[in-house]
Amino acid sequence: MCRADGKFGTNSASKKQIIRYKQGAFQKNAEDVVVQEVPVALEYNGIAYTVMMCTPIDLEFFAVGFSVTEGIIDHDRDIHNIEIQEDAEGITLSVEIANRCISRLKEKRRSLMGVTGCGICGAEQLNGVRRCVTPVADSTRFDIEKLDPVLIQLNEKQSLNQQTGASHAAAYIDVDGNIQAVFEDVGRHIALDKLIGWILRHHCSQGAVLVTSRASFEMVQKVAVCGIEILLAVSAATHMAIELAERMNITLCGYCRPGKANIYTHGSRITDNHVVNH
């Protein structure tokens, strides 16, 4: 894999001169740290696919996670090389994939309608929104008593959000309740794709995923594609996300805050011997 450092490089934030209003007074020549948002184009074997707005860090993992969750490839090993190229307009991820994936890529590309944002890319018709995904296994458990320490860990590890207040995060929690990886991005789907790329590259299993955003349909679909059994969200879950989680055998929890959580589906994976049932 090759990296190109330039105008955007590996900078996730930048400093800007501002006028700050606070407590009835204007402060001129103040400074603020703002998150980077850069157009990132993905091309496969020289074929342009889409453009996403991303924070320009951890782009190799993003390329892997996006390629799998989009259904362009089946496994991370289908990627032979990733080159990161930068110009004045943004960044291009040139991904070399196995030849057997090219026909699928071309078919998906035909359904794209120009530049897409985060979420469900290339879904031209309603029946293209839901992908055929096999329900996940039932081998993971999460001790709900570990949620509060995990939330503290996550807050400490969100360095970009601490600087800018403008990034989402996705974290991987191991069986012992420790956060093994955190990825941040201006886009919540992008942060999750980066994490999924890391999970696939490191062949992780038996863990849970925690996101700082709401749990939407496409977030559930992404974790289902890579076999994650438990999705925890700091904010709420949507109706469609809950329905999909039920079908995909995924444990979906929302409003994961200190001392509380809403368990929407497949609650048998959430354990605590000290819980009092009402």
C-alpha positions, -999 to 999 in steps of 0.1 A, spaced: 0 0 0 13 35 -9 5 68 8 8 102 -7 14 130 17 5 165 4 -20 193 9 -43 170 29 -18 143 39 -26 127 72 -41 158 88 -75 152 104 -79 188 117 -67 223 110 -66 256 129 -86 286 117 -87 322 128 -121 332 140 -141 359 159 -154 343 191 -184 356 209 -186 346 246 -204 360 276 -214 392 260 -180 400 244 -163 396 210 -128 382 210 -110 390 177 -81 369 164 -92 338 183 -83 303 171 -105 273 165 -97 237 156 -119 224 128 -122 189 114 -110 181 79 -136 171 52 -121 161 19 -135 145 -12 -122 110 -16 -127 92 -49 -126 54 -51 -116 37 -82 -112 -1 -88 -87 -14 -114 -88 20 -130 -127 22 -131 -141 52 -113 -168 42 -87 -178 70 -63 -168 100 -43 -172 102 -5 -166 131 19 -141 118 45 -116 129 71 -83 120 54 -69 95 79 -69 57 80 -80 56 44 -65 22 37 -89 7 63 -117 27 48 -110 13 14 -112 -23 27 -143 -17 48 -162 2 21 -154 -24 -5 -167 -53 16 -198 -35 29 -207 -23 -6 -205 -59 -19 -178 -51 -44 -156 -78 -29 -162 -107 -6 -131 -107 15 -103 -83 24 -79 -107 5 -97 -98 -27 -78 -65 -25 -43 -68 -40 -31 -32 -35 -43 2 -25 -26 34 -36 -35 68 -22 -30 97 -47 -36 133 -39 -41 164 -60 -55 199 -56 -91 187 -57 -89 158 -32 -77 123 -27 -81 92 -50 -80 57 -36 -69 34 -64 -78 -1 -53 -66 -32 -72 -91 -60 -68 -93 -96 -79 -104 -100 -115 -134 -122 -105 -149 -91 -88 -148 -68 -119 -181 -79 -134 -198 -73 -101 -182 -39 -98 -193 -29 -133 -229 -40 -125 -230 -19 -93 -214 10 -111 -242 11 -136 -267 18 -108 -247 48 -94 -263 82 -100 -233 105 -98 -215 116 -67 -229 100 -35 -227 108 2 -224 84 30 -250 57 35 -265 35 9 -244 41 -23 -255 31 -57 -290 21 -47 -310 33 -77 -341 14 -70 -358 5 -37 -352 -32 -41 -314 -23 -43 -314 -10 -7 -317 -44 10 -288 -67 3 -289 -105 7 -269 -111 38 -267 -143 58 -278 -140 94 -249 -138 118 -239 -166 142 -247 -167 180 -214 -170 197 -207 -136 213 -218 -122 247 -214 -88 262 -215 -81 299 -236 -49 303 -217 -40 335 -188 -33 312 -207 -6 293 -199 23 316 -161 16 316 -162 12 278 -180 46 274 -152 62 295 -126 46 274 -143 58 242 -145 94 254 -107 93 262 -98 78 228 -118 103 207 -90 127 203 -103 142 170 -137 149 186 -121 164 217 -103 189 194 -131 197 170 -164 185 185 -174 175 150 -165 138 144 -182 105 148 -165 74 162 -167 36 158 -150 13 183 -143 -24 186 -148 -39 220 -132 -73 228 -146 -100 250 -130 -85 281 -147 -52 276 -116 -34 263 -116 -11 233 -91 -25 208 -96 1 181 -113 35 176 -118 52 142 -131 88 138 -144 106 108 -167 135 99 -191 109 85 -206 82 108 -207 56 80 -171 63 71 -160 59 107 -177 25 107 -162 15 74 -128 23 87 -134 1 118 -148 -27 97 -117 -26 75 -95 -29 106 -116 -58 119 -113 -76 86 -75 -70 83 -69 -82 119 -94 -111 116 -111 -102 149 -141 -121 162 -162 -124 194 -163 -86 199 -189 -59 197 -191 -26 178 -199 7 195 -209 38 174 -214 74 187 -242 80 163 -277 67 159 -281 31 146 -296 33 112 -305 6 87 -273 9 67 -252 7 99 -268 -26 108 -264 -38 73 -227 -30 74 -220 -49 106 -241 -78 93 -219 -81 62 -188 -87 83 -204 -110 108 -205 -87 139 -232 -99 163 -236 -69 186 -240 -33 176 -242 -7 204 -252 29 196 -249 60 219 -280 74 202 -313 59 191 -321 31 166 -344 36 137 -375 13 130 -359 -1 99 -326 -8 117 -345 -27 144 -363 -48 118 -331 -56 99 -313 -65 132 -341 -89 141 -338 -107 107 -300 -107 107 -298 -122 143 -279 -91 155 -282 -77 190 -290 -40 186 -288 -16 216 -294 21 215 -292 50 240 -261 34 254 -253 59 281 -238 56 317 -260 32 336 -286 25 308 -292 10 274 -322 0 253 -319 -35 240 -340 -38 209 -333 -73 195 -318 -106 205 -312 -96 241 -298 -130 251 -263 -119 242 -264 -91 268 -256 -106 302 -253 -94 338 -257 -117 368 -265 -87 390 -294 -73 369 -328 -72 386 -356 -80 362 -389 -62 366 
